[in-house]
């Protein structure tokens, strides 16, 4: 974050910069397969909207009413589960089952990390 002084108003304006690097082929393939599963579920149930990770940051999702989010760290073999109430569940292992809980009824996906 960098700041800039506004001499006339005597205030300080803050700017935030985010840098995103493109994913590699393996991560891109993995993200696509996960998106397909969520997309098929969403088409079948018609219960809401689904977005991919390029839509924003987890904090922005929560601030805008997202009820369930998964952050999958394939390198560290972790999955972080963010819930509407602010709780974060961390799961670890080479194969994990993620549940849609009450937000995505009847949705479960097994992921290989």
Kinemage of the C-alpha trace (Angstrom):
@kinemage 1
@onewidth
@group {chain A} dominant
@subgroup {mainchain}
@vectorlist {calphas} color= white
{ca unk a 1} P 0.000 0.000 0.000
{ca unk a 2} L 1.295 3.474 -0.756
{ca unk a 3} L 0.084 6.857 0.388
{ca unk a 4} L -0.137 10.201 -1.356
{ca unk a 5} L -0.318 13.583 0.381
{ca unk a 6} L -2.998 16.005 -0.787
{ca unk a 7} L -1.570 19.442 0.112
{ca unk a 8} L -4.791 21.441 -0.421
{ca unk a 9} L -7.010 19.338 1.808
{ca unk a 10} L -4.280 18.280 4.204
{ca unk a 11} L -5.491 14.694 4.054
{ca unk a 12} L -3.769 11.468 3.200
{ca unk a 13} L -5.241 9.195 0.519
{ca unk a 14} L -4.428 5.503 0.625
{ca unk a 15} L -4.236 3.299 -2.442
{ca unk a 16} L -4.202 -0.468 -2.521
{ca unk a 17} L -2.454 -2.420 -5.237
{ca unk a 18} L -3.068 -6.084 -5.955
{ca unk a 19} L -0.848 -8.105 -8.254
{ca unk a 20} L -2.023 -11.410 -9.658
{ca unk a 21} L 0.117 -13.800 -11.596
{ca unk a 22} L -1.472 -16.131 -14.129
{ca unk a 23} L -1.843 -19.734 -13.092
{ca unk a 24} L 0.198 -22.462 -14.710
{ca unk a 25} L -1.282 -25.299 -16.729
{ca unk a 26} L -1.686 -27.692 -13.793
{ca unk a 27} L -3.447 -25.134 -11.584
{ca unk a 28} L -5.564 -23.946 -14.502
{ca unk a 29} L -6.676 -27.516 -15.218
{ca unk a 30} L -7.419 -28.128 -11.545
{ca unk a 31} L -9.438 -24.898 -11.206
{ca unk a 32} L -11.381 -25.693 -14.369
{ca unk a 33} L -12.374 -29.173 -13.161
{ca unk a 34} L -13.542 -27.790 -9.820
{ca unk a 35} L -15.501 -25.034 -11.586
{ca unk a 36} L -17.174 -27.582 -13.867
{ca unk a 37} L -18.397 -29.606 -10.867
{ca unk a 38} L -19.788 -26.527 -9.130
{ca unk a 39} L -21.288 -25.314 -12.417
{ca unk a 40} L -23.098 -28.597 -13.079
{ca unk a 41} L -24.469 -28.603 -9.530
{ca unk a 42} L -25.602 -24.988 -9.926
{ca unk a 43} L -27.347 -25.664 -13.238
{ca unk a 44} L -29.177 -28.633 -11.734
{ca unk a 45} L -30.322 -26.914 -8.527
{ca unk a 46} L -30.745 -23.319 -9.767
{ca unk a 47} L -30.151 -22.096 -6.212
{ca unk a 48} L -27.830 -19.164 -6.865
{ca unk a 49} L -24.706 -17.932 -8.563
{ca unk a 50} L -21.185 -19.329 -8.705
{ca unk a 51} L -17.979 -17.388 -9.371
{ca unk a 52} L -14.387 -18.394 -9.985
{ca unk a 53} L -11.403 -17.199 -7.986
{ca unk a 54} L -10.575 -14.361 -10.393
{ca unk a 55} L -13.700 -12.525 -9.213
{ca unk a 56} L -12.114 -11.120 -6.043
{ca unk a 57} L -10.537 -11.757 -2.682
{ca unk a 58} L -11.982 -13.867 0.115
{ca unk a 59} L -12.487 -10.806 2.340
{ca unk a 60} L -14.522 -9.140 -0.421
{ca unk a 61} L -16.651 -12.255 -0.806
{ca unk a 62} L -17.436 -12.330 2.917
{ca unk a 63} L -18.089 -8.582 3.067
{ca unk a 64} L -20.629 -8.984 0.259
{ca unk a 65} L -22.574 -11.800 1.903
{ca unk a 66} L -20.828 -14.957 0.691
{ca unk a 67} L -21.946 -17.800 2.954
{ca unk a 68} L -19.310 -20.428 2.129
{ca unk a 69} L -15.867 -20.216 0.539
{ca unk a 70} L -13.082 -22.691 -0.061
{ca unk a 71} L -9.467 -21.652 -0.428
{ca unk a 72} L -7.495 -24.654 -1.647
{ca unk a 73} L -3.731 -24.663 -1.131
{ca unk a 74} L -2.495 -27.564 -3.226
{ca unk a 75} L 1.171 -26.979 -2.387
{ca unk a 76} L 0.588 -27.049 1.376
{ca unk a 77} L -2.146 -29.702 1.027
{ca unk a 78} L -4.662 -27.594 2.959
{ca unk a 79} L -8.216 -26.439 2.373
{ca unk a 80} L -9.485 -23.406 4.251
{ca unk a 81} L -13.259 -23.311 4.654
{ca unk a 82} L -14.667 -19.837 5.280
{ca unk a 83} L -18.172 -19.601 6.682
{ca unk a 84} L -20.721 -16.825 6.968
{ca unk a 85} L -20.313 -16.636 10.753
{ca unk a 86} L -16.602 -15.794 10.341
{ca unk a 87} L -15.295 -19.221 11.323
{ca unk a 88} L -12.469 -20.761 9.334
{ca unk a 89} L -11.985 -24.528 9.282
{ca unk a 90} L -8.613 -25.822 8.071
{ca unk a 91} L -8.420 -29.329 6.655
{ca unk a 92} L -5.216 -31.090 5.699
{ca unk a 93} L -4.432 -34.176 3.664
{ca unk a 94} L -3.657 -35.447 0.193
{ca unk a 95} L -7.350 -36.214 -0.475
{ca unk a 96} L -10.162 -34.167 1.024
{ca unk a 97} L -13.936 -34.211 0.787
{ca unk a 98} L -15.503 -30.767 0.698
{ca unk a 99} L -19.181 -30.398 1.477
{ca unk a 100} L -21.492 -27.661 0.319
{ca unk a 101} L -23.070 -27.851 3.776
{ca unk a 102} L -26.425 -26.049 3.939
{ca unk a 103} L -25.314 -23.506 1.320
{ca unk a 104} L -24.902 -26.018 -1.541
{ca unk a 105} L -27.287 -28.811 -0.544
{ca unk a 106} L -26.296 -32.284 -1.708
{ca unk a 107} L -22.973 -31.044 -3.105
{ca unk a 108} L -19.813 -32.894 -2.100
{ca unk a 109} L -16.555 -33.049 -3.998
{ca unk a 110} L -13.473 -35.151 -3.354
{ca unk a 111} L -10.291 -33.281 -4.221
{ca unk a 112} L -6.798 -34.669 -4.658
{ca unk a 113} L -4.115 -32.343 -3.456
